[in-house]
Amino acid sequence: MDIPVAARWAVLAFAALNFLLALRALRLALRAEPGARTGHLLDVADNLLGTVLMGALGLPGEHWDIAGGTLVLIGPLVVWKAVRDFRARRAEKARTADEAQAGTAAEAQAGTAAEEG
């Protein structure tokens, strides 16, 4: 498959941008506390693998083995990030529901205390 030269340069420019995003995520991961590092490190891995994939597609020649290997690694990484995000949203909803229940119980107690007093 022959990719036009202008498209190759555009893909390589996006690869460079993706590499800069990986460096940004790495800085955030190094600053984060140990419990919050996992998300940033997953972003680093995702951006670096994306850089390798775009580099393999943007360089002249046949690099399908590198692109295929990168896709094999990106698949489980994306699934891991999706499951992690889903679990975080689910925990946040449960925490919000518990806080709402606690608020309702506190209001009910305040209402009974006002009725008694």
MMTF fields as JSON, N, C-alpha, C and O atoms, coordinates in Angstrom:
{
  "mmtfVersion": "1.0.0",
  "mmtfProducer": "UNKNOWN",
  "numBonds": 467,
  "numAtoms": 468,
  "numGroups": 117,
  "numChains": 1,
  "numModels": 1,
  "chainsPerModel": [1],
  "groupsPerChain": [117],
  "chainIdList": ["A"],
  "bondAtomList": [4, 2, 8, 6, 12, 10, 16, 14, 20, 18, 24, 22, 28, 26, 32, 30, 36, 34, 40, 38, 44, 42, 48, 46, 52, 50, 56, 54, 60, 58, 64, 62, 68, 66, 72, 70, 76, 74, 80, 78, 84, 82, 88, 86, 92, 90, 96, 94, 100, 98, 104, 102, 108, 106, 112, 110, 116, 114, 120, 118, 124, 122, 128, 126, 132, 130, 136, 134, 140, 138, 144, 142, 148, 146, 152, 150, 156, 154, 160, 158, 164, 162, 168, 166, 172, 170, 176, 174, 180, 178, 184, 182, 188, 186, 192, 190, 196, 194, 200, 198, 204, 202, 208, 206, 212, 210, 216, 214, 220, 218, 224, 222, 228, 226, 232, 230, 236, 234, 240, 238, 244, 242, 248, 246, 252, 250, 256, 254, 260, 258, 264, 262, 268, 266, 272, 270, 276, 274, 280, 278, 284, 282, 288, 286, 292, 290, 296, 294, 300, 298, 304, 302, 308, 306, 312, 310, 316, 314, 320, 318, 324, 322, 328, 326, 332, 330, 336, 334, 340, 338, 344, 342, 348, 346, 352, 350, 356, 354, 360, 358, 364, 362, 368, 366, 372, 370, 376, 374, 380, 378, 384, 382, 388, 386, 392, 390, 396, 394, 400, 398, 404, 402, 408, 406, 412, 410, 416, 414, 420, 418, 424, 422, 428, 426, 432, 430, 436, 434, 440, 438, 444, 442, 448, 446, 452, 450, 456, 454, 460, 458, 464, 462],
  "bondOrderList": [1, 1, 1, 1, 1, 1, 1, 1, 1, 1, 1, 1, 1, 1, 1, 1, 1, 1, 1, 1, 1, 1, 1, 1, 1, 1, 1, 1, 1, 1, 1, 1, 1, 1, 1, 1, 1, 1, 1, 1, 1, 1, 1, 1, 1, 1, 1, 1, 1, 1, 1, 1, 1, 1, 1, 1, 1, 1, 1, 1, 1, 1, 1, 1, 1, 1, 1, 1, 1, 1, 1, 1, 1, 1, 1, 1, 1, 1, 1, 1, 1, 1, 1, 1, 1, 1, 1, 1, 1, 1, 1, 1, 1, 1, 1, 1, 1, 1, 1, 1, 1, 1, 1, 1, 1, 1, 1, 1, 1, 1, 1, 1, 1, 1, 1, 1],
  "groupList": [{"groupName": "MET", "atomNameList": ["N", "CA", "C", "O"], "elementList": ["N", "C", "C", "O"], "formalChargeList": [0, 0, 0, 0], "bondAtomList": [1, 0, 2, 1, 3, 2], "bondOrderList": [1, 1, 2], "singleLetterCode": "M", "chemCompType": "L-PEPTIDE LINKING"}, {"groupName": "ASP", "atomNameList": ["N", "CA", "C", "O"], "elementList": ["N", "C", "C", "O"], "formalChargeList": [0, 0, 0, 0], "bondAtomList": [1, 0, 2, 1, 3, 2], "bondOrderList": [1, 1, 2], "singleLetterCode": "D", "chemCompType": "L-PEPTIDE LINKING"}, {"groupName": "ILE", "atomNameList": ["N", "CA", "C", "O"], "elementList": ["N", "C", "C", "O"], "formalChargeList": [0, 0, 0, 0], "bondAtomList": [1, 0, 2, 1, 3, 2], "bondOrderList": [1, 1, 2], "singleLetterCode": "I", "chemCompType": "L-PEPTIDE LINKING"}, {"groupName": "PRO", "atomNameList": ["N", "CA", "C", "O"], "elementList": ["N", "C", "C", "O"], "formalChargeList": [0, 0, 0, 0], "bondAtomList": [1, 0, 2, 1, 3, 2], "bondOrderList": [1, 1, 2], "singleLetterCode": "P", "chemCompType": "L-PEPTIDE LINKING"}, {"groupName": "VAL", "atomNameList": ["N", "CA", "C", "O"], "elementList": ["N", "C", "C", "O"], "formalChargeList": [0, 0, 0, 0], "bondAtomList": [1, 0, 2, 1, 3, 2], "bondOrderList": [1, 1, 2], "singleLetterCode": "V", "chemCompType": "L-PEPTIDE LINKING"}, {"groupName": "ALA", "atomNameList": ["N", "CA", "C", "O"], "elementList": ["N", "C", "C", "O"], "formalChargeList": [0, 0, 0, 0], "bondAtomList": [1, 0, 2, 1, 3, 2], "bondOrderList": [1, 1, 2], "singleLetterCode": "A", "chemCompType": "L-PEPTIDE LINKING"}, {"groupName": "ARG", "atomNameList": ["N", "CA", "C", "O"], "elementList": ["N", "C", "C", "O"], "formalChargeList": [0, 0, 0, 0], "bondAtomList": [1, 0, 2, 1, 3, 2], "bondOrderList": [1, 1, 2], "singleLetterCode": "R", "chemCompType": "L-PEPTIDE LINKING"}, {"groupName": "TRP", "atomNameList": ["N", "CA", "C", "O"], "elementList": ["N", "C", "C", "O"], "formalChargeList": [0, 0, 0, 0], "bondAtomList": [1, 0, 2, 1, 3, 2], "bondOrderList": [1, 1, 2], "singleLetterCode": "W", "chemCompType": "L-PEPTIDE LINKING"}, {"groupName": "LEU", "atomNameList": ["N", "CA", "C", "O"], "elementList": ["N", "C", "C", "O"], "formalChargeList": [0, 0, 0, 0], "bondAtomList": [1, 0, 2, 1, 3, 2], "bondOrderList": [1, 1, 2], "singleLetterCode": "L", "chemCompType": "L-PEPTIDE LINKING"}, {"groupName": "PHE", "atomNameList": ["N", "CA", "C", "O"], "elementList": ["N", "C", "C", "O"], "formalChargeList": [0, 0, 0, 0], "bondAtomList": [1, 0, 2, 1, 3, 2], "bondOrderList": [1, 1, 2], "singleLetterCode": "F", "chemCompType": "L-PEPTIDE LINKING"}, {"groupName": "ASN", "atomNameList": ["N", "CA", "C", "O"], "elementList": ["N", "C", "C", "O"], "formalChargeList": [0, 0, 0, 0], "bondAtomList": [1, 0, 2, 1, 3, 2], "bondOrderList": [1, 1, 2], "singleLetterCode": "N", "chemCompType": "L-PEPTIDE LINKING"}, {"groupName": "GLU", "atomNameList": ["N", "CA", "C", "O"], "elementList": ["N", "C", "C", "O"], "formalChargeList": [0, 0, 0, 0], "bondAtomList": [1, 0, 2, 1, 3, 2], "bondOrderList": [1, 1, 2], "singleLetterCode": "E", "chemCompType": "L-PEPTIDE LINKING"}, {"groupName": "GLY", "atomNameList": ["N", "CA", "C", "O"], "elementList": ["N", "C", "C", "O"], "formalChargeList": [0, 0, 0, 0], "bondAtomList": [1, 0, 2, 1, 3, 2], "bondOrderList": [1, 1, 2], "singleLetterCode": "G", "chemCompType": "PEPTIDE LINKING"}, {"groupName": "THR", "atomNameList": ["N", "CA", "C", "O"], "elementList": ["N", "C", "C", "O"], "formalChargeList": [0, 0, 0, 0], "bondAtomList": [1, 0, 2, 1, 3, 2], "bondOrderList": [1, 1, 2], "singleLetterCode": "T", "chemCompType": "L-PEPTIDE LINKING"}, {"groupName": "HIS", "atomNameList": ["N", "CA", "C", "O"], "elementList": ["N", "C", "C", "O"], "formalChargeList": [0, 0, 0, 0], "bondAtomList": [1, 0, 2, 1, 3, 2], "bondOrderList": [1, 1, 2], "singleLetterCode": "H", "chemCompType": "L-PEPTIDE LINKING"}, {"groupName": "LYS", "atomNameList": ["N", "CA", "C", "O"], "elementList": ["N", "C", "C", "O"], "formalChargeList": [0, 0, 0, 0], "bondAtomList": [1, 0, 2, 1, 3, 2], "bondOrderList": [1, 1, 2], "singleLetterCode": "K", "chemCompType": "L-PEPTIDE LINKING"}, {"groupName": "GLN", "atomNameList": ["N", "CA", "C", "O"], "elementList": ["N", "C", "C", "O"], "formalChargeList": [0, 0, 0, 0], "bondAtomList": [1, 0, 2, 1, 3, 2], "bondOrderList": [1, 1, 2], "singleLetterCode": "Q", "chemCompType": "L-PEPTIDE LINKING"}],
  "groupTypeList": [0, 1, 2, 3, 4, 5, 5, 6, 7, 5, 4, 8, 5, 9, 5, 5, 8, 10, 9, 8, 8, 5, 8, 6, 5, 8, 6, 8, 5, 8, 6, 5, 11, 3, 12, 5, 6, 13, 12, 14, 8, 8, 1, 4, 5, 1, 10, 8, 8, 12, 13, 4, 8, 0, 12, 5, 8, 12, 8, 3, 12, 11, 14, 7, 1, 2, 5, 12, 12, 13, 8, 4, 8, 2, 12, 3, 8, 4, 4, 7, 15, 5, 4, 6, 1, 9, 6, 5, 6, 6, 5, 11, 15, 5, 6, 13, 5, 1, 11, 5, 16, 5, 12, 13, 5, 5, 11, 5, 16, 5, 12, 13, 5, 5, 11, 11, 12],
  "groupIdList": [1, 2, 3, 4, 5, 6, 7, 8, 9, 10, 11, 12, 13, 14, 15, 16, 17, 18, 19, 20, 21, 22, 23, 24, 25, 26, 27, 28, 29, 30, 31, 32, 33, 34, 35, 36, 37, 38, 39, 40, 41, 42, 43, 44, 45, 46, 47, 48, 49, 50, 51, 52, 53, 54, 55, 56, 57, 58, 59, 60, 61, 62, 63, 64, 65, 66, 67, 68, 69, 70, 71, 72, 73, 74, 75, 76, 77, 78, 79, 80, 81, 82, 83, 84, 85, 86, 87, 88, 89, 90, 91, 92, 93, 94, 95, 96, 97, 98, 99, 100, 101, 102, 103, 104, 105, 106, 107, 108, 109, 110, 111, 112, 113, 114, 115, 116, 117],
  "secStructList": [7, 7, 7, 7, 2, 2, 2, 2, 2, 2, 2, 2, 2, 2, 2, 2, 2, 2, 2, 2, 2, 2, 2, 2, 2, 2, 2, 2, 2, 2, 2, 1, 7, 4, 4, 4, 2, 2, 2, 2, 2, 2, 2, 2, 2, 2, 2, 2, 2, 2, 2, 2, 2, 2, 2, 2, 2, 2, 1, 1, 1, 7, 7, 2, 2, 2, 2, 2, 2, 2, 2, 2, 2, 2, 2, 2, 2, 2, 2, 2, 2, 2, 2, 2, 2, 2, 2, 2, 2, 2, 2, 2, 2, 2, 2, 2, 2, 2, 2, 2, 2, 2, 2, 2, 2, 2, 2, 2, 2, 2, 2, 2, 2, 2, 2, 2, 7],
  "xCoordList": [0.845, 0.0, 0.893, 1.848, 0.581, 1.386, 0.632, -0.468, 1.242, 0.646, 1.333, 2.561, 0.576, 1.194, 2.138, 1.962, 3.135, 4.169, 3.572, 3.977, 2.624, 2.01, 1.287, 1.331, 0.63, -0.064, 0.945, 0.696, 2.084, 3.127, 3.629, 3.796, 3.875, 4.356, 3.316, 3.658, 2.041, 0.976, 0.92, 0.758, 1.054, 1.03, 2.237, 2.107, 3.395, 4.58, 4.45, 4.95, 3.78, 3.538, 2.612, 2.829, 1.588, 0.703, 1.433, 1.142, 2.377, 3.179, 4.017, 4.146, 4.586, 5.376, 4.483, 4.888, 3.278, 2.341, 1.946, 1.847, 1.724, 1.375, 2.518, 2.275, 3.756, 4.912, 4.954, 5.275, 4.635, 4.594, 3.492, 3.668, 2.372, 1.312, 1.751, 1.359, 2.56, 3.087, 4.02, 3.993, 4.841, 5.721, 4.919, 5.269, 3.858, 2.995, 2.352, 2.309, 1.853, 1.234, 2.265, 1.939, 3.511, 4.559, 4.854, 5.04, 4.898, 5.111, 3.983, 4.224, 2.754, 1.623, 1.697, 1.348, 2.151, 2.262, 3.326, 3.149, 4.423, 5.481, 5.085, 5.59, 4.194, 3.731, 2.588, 2.356, 1.876, 0.685, 1.07, 2.189, 0.109, 0.309, 0.206, -0.372, 0.758, 0.808, -0.529, -0.554, -1.622, -2.914, -3.459, -4.275, -3.018, -3.543, -2.62, -2.929, -1.506, -0.538, -0.983, -0.598, -1.777, -2.113, -2.765, -2.409, -3.707, -4.385, -3.427, -3.51, -2.516, -1.547, -0.556, -0.164, -0.155, 0.774, 0.108, 0.759, -1.181, -1.908, -1.968, -1.861, -2.138, -2.127, -0.759, -0.671, 0.314, 1.67, 1.837, 2.303, 1.451, 1.589, 0.744, 1.195, -0.464, -1.351, -0.74, -0.725, -0.239, 0.343, 1.635, 1.877, 2.462, 3.702, 3.408, 4.041, 2.455, 2.101, 1.462, 1.67, 0.691, 0.131, 1.218, 1.123, 2.262, 3.389, 4.094, 4.439, 4.304, 4.956, 4.09, 4.601, 2.783, 1.877, 1.891, 1.99, 1.791, 1.791, 3.153, 3.231, 4.219, 5.54, 5.692, 6.268, 5.173, 5.253, 4.442, 4.843, 3.313, 2.493, 3.025, 2.801, 3.729, 4.203, 5.543, 5.859, 6.337, 7.646, 7.515, 6.652, 8.358, 8.286, 8.725, 9.609, 8.111, 8.438, 7.296, 6.279, 7.484, 6.472, 6.811, 7.764, 6.038, 6.242, 4.985, 4.605, 4.348, 3.091, 3.292, 2.39, 4.451, 4.7, 4.763, 4.251, 5.389, 5.451, 4.059, 3.654, 3.334, 1.98, 1.059, 0.265, 1.16, 0.336, 0.664, -0.236, 1.953, 2.355, 1.892, 1.494, 1.946, 1.485, -0.017, -0.492, -0.761, -2.21, -2.543, -3.503, -1.749, -1.963, -1.756, -2.457, -0.818, -0.574, -1.583, -1.929, -2.05, -3.005, -4.371, -5.067, -4.757, -6.071, -6.321, -7.271, -5.501, -5.726, -5.576, -6.233, -4.717, -4.53, -5.811, -6.213, -6.439, -7.685, -8.797, -9.603, -8.841, -9.841, -9.604, -10.557, -8.344, -8.0, -8.437, -9.009, -8.164, -8.563, -10.083, -10.608, -10.792, -12.254, -12.855, -13.762, -12.359, -12.865, -12.572, -13.413, -11.4, -11.012, -11.909, -12.354, -12.172, -13.056, -14.487, -15.154, -14.949, -16.304, -16.437, -17.427, -15.438, -15.485, -15.411, -16.057, -14.642, -14.535, -15.866, -16.288, -16.524, -17.829, -18.865, -19.692, -18.812, -19.767, -19.569, -20.542, -18.317, -18.03, -18.459, -18.951, -18.274, -18.688, -20.197, -20.697, -20.929, -22.391, -22.84, -23.764, -22.194, -22.559, -22.264, -23.057, -21.131, -20.773, -21.776, -22.173, -22.187, -23.163, -24.511, -25.177, -24.913, -26.174, -26.1, -27.073, -24.972, -24.804, -24.853, -25.449, -24.228, -24.261, -25.675, -26.084, -26.419, -27.803, -28.657, -29.501, -28.441, -29.175, -28.825, -29.704, -27.543, -27.119, -27.72, -28.116, -27.796, -28.404, -29.888, -30.41, -30.576, -32.003, -32.238, -33.181, -31.38, -31.518, -31.257, -31.947, -30.272, -29.978, -31.144, -31.485, -31.753, -32.909, -34.089, -34.826, -34.264, -35.364, -35.144, -36.09, -33.9, -33.583, -33.804, -34.341, -33.393, -33.588, -35.088, -35.52, -35.861, -37.312, -37.969, -38.854, -37.559, -38.127, -37.689, -38.458, -36.462, -35.987, -36.751, -37.037, -37.079, -37.827, -39.266, -39.844, -39.847, -41.209, -41.288, -42.251, -40.249, -40.237, -39.97, -40.505, -39.128, -38.718, -39.68, -39.479],
  "yCoordList": [-1.17, 0.0, 1.237, 1.324, 2.165, 3.376, 4.556, 4.893, 5.178, 6.345, 7.58, 7.609, 8.609, 9.818, 10.472, 10.339, 11.176, 11.776, 12.788, 12.833, 13.592, 14.593, 13.922, 14.418, 12.809, 12.079, 11.483, 11.457, 11.006, 10.473, 11.545, 11.288, 12.755, 13.846, 14.234, 14.547, 14.214, 14.531, 13.485, 13.827, 12.222, 11.15, 11.278, 11.091, 11.591, 11.756, 12.98, 12.969, 14.03, 15.201, 14.829, 15.259, 14.039, 13.581, 12.647, 12.64, 11.861, 11.003, 11.847, 11.514, 12.935, 13.828, 14.473, 14.603, 14.875, 15.454, 14.43, 14.761, 13.203, 12.135, 11.871, 11.574, 11.977, 11.801, 12.915, 12.658, 14.133, 15.231, 15.009, 15.339, 14.459, 14.13, 13.025, 13.024, 12.087, 11.037, 11.637, 11.223, 12.606, 13.256, 14.025, 14.014, 14.683, 15.413, 14.453, 14.734, 13.322, 12.331, 11.735, 11.42, 11.578, 11.062, 12.041, 11.628, 13.33, 14.339, 14.308, 14.405, 14.171, 14.075, 12.813, 12.837, 11.715, 10.459, 10.563, 10.03, 11.242, 11.364, 12.291, 12.148, 13.232, 14.15, 13.573, 14.01, 12.611, 12.083, 11.215, 10.712, 11.063, 10.186, 8.734, 8.468, 7.796, 6.409, 5.818, 5.051, 6.137, 5.577, 6.148, 5.509, 7.347, 8.01, 7.872, 8.394, 7.189, 7.081, 6.16, 6.353, 5.174, 4.152, 4.75, 4.39, 5.651, 6.258, 7.027, 6.95, 7.771, 8.534, 7.613, 7.873, 6.544, 5.611, 4.872, 4.56, 4.595, 4.004, 4.984, 4.581, 6.266, 7.284, 7.361, 7.524, 7.244, 7.254, 6.088, 6.261, 4.904, 3.718, 3.853, 3.503, 4.353, 4.525, 5.497, 5.221, 6.629, 7.616, 7.111, 7.37, 6.401, 5.879, 4.807, 4.778, 3.934, 2.928, 3.575, 3.119, 4.631, 5.365, 6.018, 6.076, 6.513, 7.107, 6.067, 6.332, 4.884, 3.811, 3.394, 3.173, 3.288, 2.898, 3.926, 3.564, 5.209, 6.244, 6.338, 6.603, 6.123, 6.116, 4.973, 5.143, 3.806, 2.654, 2.891, 2.476, 3.551, 3.821, 4.991, 5.055, 5.922, 7.111, 6.958, 7.724, 5.994, 5.808, 5.062, 4.195, 5.391, 4.672, 3.219, 2.919, 2.357, 0.935, 0.159, 0.727, -1.128, -2.012, -2.294, -3.016, -1.728, -1.936, -2.51, -2.115, -3.423, -3.97, -4.815, -4.902, -5.438, -6.251, -5.375, -5.758, -4.203, -3.285, -2.74, -2.67, -2.356, -1.829, -2.894, -2.592, -4.11, -5.195, -5.506, -5.7, -5.555, -5.791, -4.687, -4.943, -3.465, -2.335, -2.425, -2.154, -2.798, -2.945, -4.054, -3.945, -5.12, -6.206, -5.702, -6.139, -4.804, -4.255, -3.167, -3.027, -2.408, -1.331, -1.906, -1.32, -3.024, -3.609, -3.841, -3.279, -4.65, -4.856, -3.58, -3.423, -2.675, -1.415, -0.581, -0.022, -0.498, 0.265, -0.395, 0.293, -1.725, -2.429, -2.165, -1.936, -2.195, -1.936, -0.516, -0.319, 0.461, 1.835, 1.962, 2.672, 1.288, 1.371, 0.748, 1.323, -0.414, -1.071, -0.215, -0.086, 0.361, 1.21, 2.451, 2.825, 3.079, 4.246, 3.87, 4.603, 2.718, 2.268, 2.02, 2.417, 1.362, 1.081, 2.366, 2.472, 3.33, 4.601, 5.353, 5.921, 5.361, 6.03, 5.332, 5.981, 4.007, 3.245, 3.52, 3.671, 3.583, 3.882, 5.304, 5.558, 6.224, 7.616, 7.726, 8.463, 6.99, 7.007, 6.412, 6.928, 5.331, 4.706, 5.663, 5.771, 6.352, 7.304, 8.456, 8.899, 8.941, 10.024, 9.567, 10.324, 8.332, 7.804, 7.651, 7.954, 7.19, 7.062, 8.422, 8.564, 9.425, 10.772, 11.334, 12.019, 11.051, 11.522, 10.852, 11.502, 9.548, 8.839, 9.384, 9.556, 9.658, 10.21, 11.592, 11.931, 12.392, 13.714, 13.625, 14.421, 12.666, 12.479, 12.015, 12.459, 11.119, 10.635, 11.76, 11.858, 12.613, 13.736, 14.724, 15.265, 14.964, 15.862, 15.28, 16.008, 13.977, 13.325, 13.419, 13.66, 13.231, 13.364, 14.785, 15.013, 15.734, 17.139, 17.461, 18.233, 16.89, 17.112, 16.519, 17.148, 15.321, 14.721, 15.458, 15.584, 15.946, 16.702, 18.026, 18.476, 18.646, 19.904, 19.663, 20.506, 18.531, 18.204, 17.928, 18.313, 17.249, 16.913, 18.15, 18.284, 19.064, 20.219, 21.31, 22.356],
  "zCoordList": [0.0, 0.0, 0.0, 0.772, -0.85, -0.969, -0.377, -0.815, 0.628, 1.279, 0.727, 0.651, 0.337, -0.205, 0.811, 2.022, 0.29, 1.128, 2.108, 3.269, 1.656, 2.536, 3.706, 4.832, 3.442, 4.5, 5.483, 6.689, 4.971, 5.862, 6.809, 8.001, 6.294, 7.136, 8.177, 9.317, 7.782, 8.74, 9.852, 11.024, 9.487, 10.491, 11.419, 12.629, 10.873, 11.716, 12.631, 13.755, 12.151, 13.011, 14.164, 15.297, 13.885, 14.953, 15.918, 17.114, 15.404, 16.281, 17.232, 18.41, 16.73, 17.588, 18.648, 19.803, 18.262, 19.215, 20.275, 21.457, 19.857, 20.785, 21.764, 22.934, 21.295, 22.17, 23.228, 24.388, 22.832, 23.8, 24.838, 26.011, 24.414, 25.36, 26.321, 27.488, 25.833, 26.706, 27.757, 28.916, 27.364, 28.33, 29.375, 30.556, 28.956, 29.886, 30.883, 32.081, 30.391, 31.271, 32.226, 33.371, 31.762, 32.634, 33.76, 34.904, 33.452, 34.498, 35.522, 36.725, 35.038, 35.956, 36.811, 37.991, 36.217, 36.961, 38.047, 39.143, 37.752, 38.748, 39.892, 41.006, 39.631, 40.68, 41.496, 42.623, 40.957, 41.62, 42.816, 42.919, 43.703, 44.848, 44.38, 43.326, 45.147, 44.678, 44.239, 43.277, 44.89, 44.505, 43.21, 42.546, 42.843, 41.649, 40.448, 39.377, 40.6, 39.5, 38.385, 37.231, 38.705, 37.715, 36.477, 35.355, 36.668, 35.528, 34.636, 33.411, 35.255, 34.467, 33.759, 32.621, 34.429, 33.781, 32.622, 31.626, 32.751, 31.622, 30.457, 29.299, 30.757, 29.698, 29.027, 27.81, 29.821, 29.255, 28.289, 27.163, 28.742, 27.887, 26.622, 25.531, 26.767, 25.613, 24.609, 23.409, 25.089, 24.181, 23.54, 22.361, 24.292, 23.698, 22.647, 21.591, 22.937, 21.936, 20.713, 19.589, 20.925, 19.787, 18.955, 17.729, 19.632, 18.914, 18.052, 16.901, 18.619, 17.858, 16.671, 15.572, 16.893, 15.813, 14.688, 13.516, 15.04, 13.998, 13.315, 12.115, 14.072, 13.453, 12.467, 11.392, 12.833, 11.929, 10.661, 9.574, 10.804, 9.624, 8.812, 7.603, 9.459, 8.771, 8.088, 7.178, 8.501, 7.874, 6.555, 6.413, 5.597, 4.317, 4.501, 5.304, 3.768, 3.844, 4.477, 4.876, 4.559, 5.121, 6.584, 6.88, 7.482, 8.92, 9.551, 10.653, 8.871, 9.356, 10.599, 11.433, 10.745, 11.928, 13.183, 14.235, 13.072, 14.214, 14.518, 15.679, 13.478, 13.672, 14.275, 15.166, 13.804, 14.341, 15.788, 16.605, 16.112, 17.494, 18.425, 19.561, 17.937, 18.744, 18.976, 20.079, 17.954, 18.116, 19.107, 19.869, 19.096, 20.054, 21.483, 22.396, 21.683, 23.016, 23.394, 24.567, 22.42, 22.706, 23.098, 23.927, 22.524, 22.816, 24.299, 24.845, 24.971, 26.412, 27.235, 28.264, 26.787, 27.506, 27.475, 28.495, 26.331, 26.208, 27.021, 27.646, 27.014, 27.817, 29.297, 30.042, 29.734, 31.132, 31.533, 32.605, 30.668, 30.964, 31.025, 31.884, 30.131, 30.107, 31.364, 31.966, 31.762, 32.976, 34.195, 35.085, 34.239, 35.37, 35.451, 36.536, 34.321, 34.302, 34.695, 35.425, 34.199, 34.524, 36.023, 36.638, 36.607, 38.043, 38.859, 39.901, 38.402, 39.12, 39.074, 40.081, 37.928, 37.818, 38.685, 39.326, 38.7, 39.491, 40.984, 41.722, 41.424, 42.827, 43.173, 44.273, 42.242, 42.474, 42.608, 43.458, 41.767, 41.871, 43.198, 43.827, 43.631, 44.906, 46.063, 46.998, 45.999, 47.05, 47.081, 48.159, 45.919, 45.846, 46.41, 47.117, 46.1, 46.62, 48.139, 48.829, 48.671, 50.122, 50.799, 51.866, 50.184, 50.755, 50.736, 51.674, 49.677, 49.587, 50.66, 51.276, 50.889, 51.929, 53.301, 54.146, 53.529, 54.814, 55.016, 56.131, 53.967, 54.053, 54.356, 55.136, 53.748, 53.994, 55.422, 56.077, 55.907, 57.281, 58.271, 59.286, 57.992, 58.881, 58.891, 59.943, 57.738, 57.675, 58.44, 59.105, 58.345, 59.063, 60.561, 61.311, 61.012, 62.433, 62.901, 63.985, 62.093, 62.464, 62.523, 63.379, 61.644, 61.631, 62.865, 63.446, 63.284, 64.489, 65.738, 66.69, 65.741, 66.898, 67.01, 68.119, 65.893, 65.904, 66.358, 67.044, 65.985, 66.377, 67.88, 68.542, 68.412, 69.831, 70.683, 71.784, 70.157, 70.955, 70.876, 71.493]
}
